[in-house]
Amino acid sequence: MSHSASRLTQKITIFAALVAVSMSAWSQSQNPPAPSSTQEMGPMHHSDKPAGPASPLKITIGAQSAEFTPEKLAALPHTTITVFNGHANANQTFSGVPLIELLKPLGVTDQPKGKDFRLYIEAEGSDGYVVVYSIAEITPYIHDGTVIVADTLAGKPIADNGPFQLVATGEKHPARWVRNLVAIRVLHAE
């Protein structure tokens, strides 16, 4: 076989491979496979389903737990923050209790050191949306940001996203804000 015939064969083979890959990708886009149970990771964004009835916020750390109703949270000292909400495209003023203040009575330190930095917090909304914060991110002793369990927006009870919403300062996007907050779990990384 001549050199030019060999190059032509090589080009045809590459072209055929590209066509096969393109056809395969197109076919999969037209008929995507159903997710297997190992691929499913649960909701990674807020769902469009309604939040459901308000329920108390339950905070757990190991065998200890505490529950907060709107009345119980309203009785605690509040912090007010103003943050930019990219979803609303506006600055918003929330008032609520710093998350660390709700965790301290359950034994979480507000001055973490050493092994304390293995603690992390999972916050969950009624729609199944879950986010994670490290202990350092919620502790003013370590971090400049403020994470609150808000119960008011612009001086009024949170309606559509409440009764509680986890809100944080110092973030470029509100991706880790949790509306209709129903559970906070303090966990220990291994």
Protein Blocks (a to p, Z undefined) as FASTA:
>chain_A
ZZklmmmmmmmmmmmmmmmmmmmmmmmmmmccdddfklpgbjabdcfbdebjadddddde
hjbccdddfklmmmpccdddddddfklopacddddddfklmmmmnopafbdghjlmmpcc
ddddfkopacdddfklmmmklpmbdcdddfbeehiacfklmmbdcddehiabfklgcehi
fbdcddddZZ
